[in-house]
Amino acid sequence: MQITILPNRIIIPKDQETLMEALIRHHLPVQNICNGKGTCGKCKVRMTGYVSPPSEGDKKHLNNIELQAGFRLACTVLPVDGMVVELNFVESQDRKVSALQEMKTSTLNPGLEKVYIQSSKPTLEDERGDWDRVVDALSTFTGRSYEKTSLYILGKVPDILREDKYTLTATVFEEKILEIESGDTTKKLYGVAVDVGTTSVAIALIDLNQGDILKVVSTENEQTAYGADVISRISFAMENQESAIALRIAIRRTINHLLDELERQTKVGKNEIFKMTIVGNTTMHHLLLGLDVSHLAVSPFVSVCNRPLEFSATELGLEINPQAVILLLPNIGSFVGGDTIGAIVGAPAVLEQGNHLLIDLGTNCELFLKTDQTMLACSTAAGPAFEGAGIAHGMRAKKGAIESVTITNGGVVCQVIGDQEPIGICGSGLIEAIDEMLQSGVINKQGKIVDPSISETLADELRKRIRPVEKGSEFVLAYGSDQGQDITIGQKDIGELQLAKGAVCAGIKTLVEMAGITVTELDSVTLSGTFASYLKASNILNIGLVPNISEDRIKTVGNAAHVGAILALLNLQEVAMAGELYKKINHIELGGSTTFSNYFMDSMYLERLS
Amino acid sequence: MQITILPNRIIIPKDQETLMEALIRHHLPVQNICNGKGTCGKCKVRMTGYVSPPSEGDKKHLNNIELQAGFRLACTVLPVDGMVVELNFVESQDRKVSALQEMKTSTLNPGLEKVYIQSSKPTLEDERGDWDRVVDALSTFTGRSYEKTSLYILGKVPDILREDKYTLTATVFEEKILEIESGDTTKKLYGVAVDVGTTSVAIALIDLNQGDILKVVSTENEQTAYGADVISRISFAMENQESAIALRIAIRRTINHLLDELERQTKVGKNEIFKMTIVGNTTMHHLLLGLDVSHLAVSPFVSVCNRPLEFSATELGLEINPQAVILLLPNIGSFVGGDTIGAIVGAPAVLEQGNHLLIDLGTNCELFLKTDQTMLACSTAAGPAFEGAGIAHGMRAKKGAIESVTITNGGVVCQVIGDQEPIGICGSGLIEAIDEMLQSGVINKQGKIVDPSISETLADELRKRIRPVEKGSEFVLAYGSDQGQDITIGQKDIGELQLAKGAVCAGIKTLVEMAGITVTELDSVTLSGTFASYLKASNILNIGLVPNISEDRIKTVGNAAHVGAILALLNLQEVAMAGELYKKINHIELGGSTTFSNYFMDSMYLERLS
């Protein structure tokens, strides 16, 4: 019996195994929070062709649209020969205008260039070796010397030179010759910038001749199957060597999957890509490289390497041109990684004179505070709530996700990505919903859903949307049509957001105090993160996710870490800046800070932060 | 049925196959000049344990000592299960004092160094990454920056650092960190210098802390099985890709075999060797690297690469430390390679003021002429006669080889390496024998063995040593004892030496003419080559192998190419010198020179060269 996992994997399930068990055994990415009990509803897959009849679990967790589209919970599916299953869904950035597209192109200086060389045929008077004549012509053109080469290049130079009258195109990165090709291919010069998030991975394909972003795609980090946050990934990696390898394979496969998708969508061959920049938190950085994460787990927390690193694509098993150069931006410390350096590079206004705070929102949330005296950075475990995970009806910001909520006494209006019936709620929708619930009196500042029977002020339309569930109560944002599921926010969901918000908030207070200023002295607060640009300043001010300063000093910049990776791809000066920056920033360990613990409990209240 | 090929290869012969056929099918090195007809006697192997009964062919070509020692011709041996066979014999340099040992140690500057680092334990105040603290300590010590590293090093640094209280030894080559080890291993710093000859390969193991040569071993190039000279190797490589691969494997295995032997003899682990320098002619260079040799075969003759090259041991499949640096000295042109550059580096007096000629004797013989106006180099195919091959009783200069011959009217006195019964004659013995035969009247200056029945001047003792054979006649140098074979020099052997000598001689005349000087204007003639230091100036002057200048201007320097490789191992300045030198030397193509062809026929006479 065989099952096809799209796009091109075949697996053979064992007897009696559920689809989820088979997927896990093959290290394929599937979320498994309830351990196959069918209660979490997270192990959604999509079946194409033959679709199993919906189980009770499917009906409970999936709405009609999903069931009709072939979605099922993998833990309830029994494999059938010839089944075809799709696991994760690469998304093009289709939500409004991508923040990345607004980025202004910096001066182009990628270090990577293609040079078309016209050499000369050997004669009795000119018996220079094939490679010697290539290097001579190239050095004349670029003014650089090229001392090193590889057997790969030497192996092909005789044929390439003779293929087209002693002309060829050399692809060079600084003083290294990466590739030679027959003919003039200088028009094709591509690179990719990768943002490895704990939950999501995004890749931008860039034309390095023009500085244009050709396409951005993203998908779930396949490592999610092994744990939702960095702490659980580290624990899993430490179990045994196989686990660490599984994590390394998962993230490399996620990136390769996105590279396939970029090739499919843009027709730019993966082999045409000669430069990659990568940003990620320190744990993602280590897991991608296959480095020991055990010293990230105990105090004093130390990484294997903070310095910027350079590898070839072959070394990292990433499927662009094997000779391509891969640059990893430096880490600041064990829990503040190259993604924060990337975010600073991507939002350089935070380095201007004055006091500036940068909040990079994600499963792992990083804070960077720059004053005229110091630069501090820390990380705080927000959990996956901001990315729509760990929330009953939470989902990533894609079609069908509620992205905005307005609550009036007349009821609730939801704005859904793709203008369709909602199938869940994403991070930005959740934050707005909770602020709206707070403002309309559905919840109080402790985050508690009010008891509709004793509340005197609540409008009837809202009152009837509050209903009891197994534990506590929930508030209905949208009623499902036909047999579709209602989208609700439960007491537990609110608690998840409060924990995330509390962690960020306490982190801010700690950093500000360590820098010797107060929150009111902040000249600006910049929020970054894929969904940050969809947040409304009023909502985050109201729930106290950011300090209570005037709205015009709150900025949102989209995924600044990814922008930083793109800038580093486009310009080596940005790489050099990153290489200086990481040494100057003090890494603050919140885990060891009593200031942080003291602030944490107070910070869960949904109120302005001052 | 299995046969063990020492030291550790198992092969399975097919039905009806001879041992030689099985060896060839497995690409194992065995000489096969007569194509298995049993007439050339070159496919000698040694059997240990079970030894086949000697065949007629064995008895004809091998003497008693050899038969008793288990030597047999592979073409007459029928495989038997469990047979154990030794193919080639590594030799320590046991002939008088090795010329290498006399080399004066140059200033030590190998570029390679080991640094013992004492780093510090991470604390809450010092959370630098593991690798960051290593690089910081190292940079403080050496004053250099280390930008690049490998996953290999990053993968092991956490454990190595913690193994011995945050101390470790780093092995660095220029700005690259090759290896890290726990504890202080700075006392162990080794390199090897390799001379890849067409016929022989020699490796010297050097202590790079002291500059001492610890051991030199040499053996036959396994490629010899596929052809005796560079032309036949090139033809074989061009047959198909498998042939080219067989040649690459053969030379790499020869080197690895010698590395095993060095480890066995010196107890210095192969893994302790971090630097290798290689010299070889352009064909050997290309075959070792697996480069296309087809353009070396047609005019204009062009190599793939003349420039100096640097690789890691892993890239070349050579079994020293996988991270070790391998430097290949540059080639001058398609037929004058890094061995000539090595010879010049190893005998730098040829660069002094005046006119100097360097003759590197070998299967492929290179000439280098330096005048105050120009530097010229050419190659001439001497054939394997100088190395004792292609001669009926020829052998490499090892135990049992006649190395010196004195002929008087009273008879012939032979000096044998190892003071034993002779089993053959080596190159230097052959040259002396031929001069002595010339001086005593056994042959005339045309090289013809005189007819004893009509010669009037020849002493009786010599006369009776001349006897007729199938083609022409032969002269007995040594009568075999018991059933041992007589060692003789036949008309064909003399012809082989005349061809070799003629090629060298015509090359000298051509170069000198091109430089606009005469042979008498040469201030010095330096002969290099493993056996050159065993040559007597009078002999080579008499037969006209060198120009007829006063004996005191004739110098012999042993294997100067190997000395050059050793100097390049010891001192990067020698590498830099080689890197400048190859660009300044004009490569002369004798194949296209009518001057050379005109001189060639005249040059075969055994007479003084003026």
HADDOCK unambig.tbl for C-alpha pairs under 7 A between the chains (distance, minus, plus):
assign (segid A and resid 122 and name CA) (segid B and resid 300 and name CA) 6.50 0.50 0.50
assign (segid A and resid 123 and name CA) (segid B and resid 300 and name CA) 5.63 0.50 0.50
assign (segid A and resid 124 and name CA) (segid B and resid 300 and name CA) 5.30 0.50 0.50
assign (segid A and resid 127 and name CA) (segid B and resid 300 and name CA) 6.62 0.50 0.50
assign (segid A and resid 127 and name CA) (segid B and resid 301 and name CA) 6.61 0.50 0.50
assign (segid A and resid 127 and name CA) (segid B and resid 302 and name CA) 5.54 0.50 0.50
assign (segid A and resid 128 and name CA) (segid B and resid 302 and name CA) 6.47 0.50 0.50
assign (segid A and resid 129 and name CA) (segid B and resid 302 and name CA) 5.26 0.50 0.50
assign (segid A and resid 129 and name CA) (segid B and resid 303 and name CA) 4.54 0.50 0.50
assign (segid A and resid 129 and name CA) (segid B and resid 304 and name CA) 5.00 0.50 0.50
assign (segid A and resid 129 and name CA) (segid B and resid 305 and name CA) 4.76 0.50 0.50
assign (segid A and resid 129 and name CA) (segid B and resid 306 and name CA) 5.71 0.50 0.50
assign (segid A and resid 130 and name CA) (segid B and resid 302 and name CA) 6.99 0.50 0.50
assign (segid A and resid 130 and name CA) (segid B and resid 303 and name CA) 6.45 0.50 0.50
assign (segid A and resid 130 and name CA) (segid B and resid 304 and name CA) 4.80 0.50 0.50
assign (segid A and resid 130 and name CA) (segid B and resid 305 and name CA) 5.99 0.50 0.50
assign (segid A and resid 131 and name CA) (segid B and resid 304 and name CA) 5.77 0.50 0.50
assign (segid A and resid 131 and name CA) (segid B and resid 305 and name CA) 5.03 0.50 0.50
assign (segid A and resid 132 and name CA) (segid B and resid 305 and name CA) 5.87 0.50 0.50
assign (segid A and resid 132 and name CA) (segid B and resid 306 and name CA) 6.51 0.50 0.50
assign (segid A and resid 132 and name CA) (segid B and resid 307 and name CA) 6.47 0.50 0.50
assign (segid A and resid 148 and name CA) (segid B and resid 309 and name CA) 6.86 0.50 0.50
assign (segid A and resid 148 and name CA) (segid B and resid 310 and name CA) 6.65 0.50 0.50
assign (segid A and resid 154 and name CA) (segid B and resid 291 and name CA) 6.91 0.50 0.50
assign (segid A and resid 154 and name CA) (segid B and resid 304 and name CA) 6.93 0.50 0.50
assign (segid A and resid 155 and name CA) (segid B and resid 291 and name CA) 5.50 0.50 0.50
assign (segid A and resid 155 and name CA) (segid B and resid 292 and name CA) 6.86 0.50 0.50
assign (segid A and resid 158 and name CA) (segid B and resid 304 and name CA) 6.49 0.50 0.50
assign (segid A and resid 291 and name CA) (segid B and resid 154 and name CA) 6.91 0.50 0.50
assign (segid A and resid 291 and name CA) (segid B and resid 155 and name CA) 5.49 0.50 0.50
assign (segid A and resid 292 and name CA) (segid B and resid 155 and name CA) 6.86 0.50 0.50
assign (segid A and resid 300 and name CA) (segid B and resid 122 and name CA) 6.48 0.50 0.50
assign (segid A and resid 300 and name CA) (segid B and resid 123 and name CA) 5.64 0.50 0.50
assign (segid A and resid 300 and name CA) (segid B and resid 124 and name CA) 5.32 0.50 0.50
assign (segid A and resid 300 and name CA) (segid B and resid 127 and name CA) 6.61 0.50 0.50
assign (segid A and resid 301 and name CA) (segid B and resid 127 and name CA) 6.62 0.50 0.50
assign (segid A and resid 302 and name CA) (segid B and resid 127 and name CA) 5.56 0.50 0.50
assign (segid A and resid 302 and name CA) (segid B and resid 128 and name CA) 6.47 0.50 0.50
assign (segid A and resid 302 and name CA) (segid B and resid 129 and name CA) 5.26 0.50 0.50
assign (segid A and resid 302 and name CA) (segid B and resid 130 and name CA) 6.97 0.50 0.50
assign (segid A and resid 303 and name CA) (segid B and resid 129 and name CA) 4.54 0.50 0.50
assign (segid A and resid 303 and name CA) (segid B and resid 130 and name CA) 6.43 0.50 0.50
assign (segid A and resid 304 and name CA) (segid B and resid 129 and name CA) 5.00 0.50 0.50
assign (segid A and resid 304 and name CA) (segid B and resid 130 and name CA) 4.78 0.50 0.50
assign (segid A and resid 304 and name CA) (segid B and resid 131 and name CA) 5.76 0.50 0.50
assign (segid A and resid 304 and name CA) (segid B and resid 154 and name CA) 6.93 0.50 0.50
assign (segid A and resid 304 and name CA) (segid B and resid 158 and name CA) 6.49 0.50 0.50
assign (segid A and resid 305 and name CA) (segid B and resid 129 and name CA) 4.75 0.50 0.50
assign (segid A and resid 305 and name CA) (segid B and resid 130 and name CA) 5.98 0.50 0.50
assign (segid A and resid 305 and name CA) (segid B and resid 131 and name CA) 5.02 0.50 0.50
assign (segid A and resid 305 and name CA) (segid B and resid 132 and name CA) 5.87 0.50 0.50
assign (segid A and resid 306 and name CA) (segid B and resid 129 and name CA) 5.69 0.50 0.50
assign (segid A and resid 306 and name CA) (segid B and resid 132 and name CA) 6.51 0.50 0.50
assign (segid A and resid 307 and name CA) (segid B and resid 132 and name CA) 6.46 0.50 0.50
assign (segid A and resid 309 and name CA) (segid B and resid 148 and name CA) 6.89 0.50 0.50
assign (segid A and resid 310 and name CA) (segid B and resid 148 and name CA) 6.66 0.50 0.50
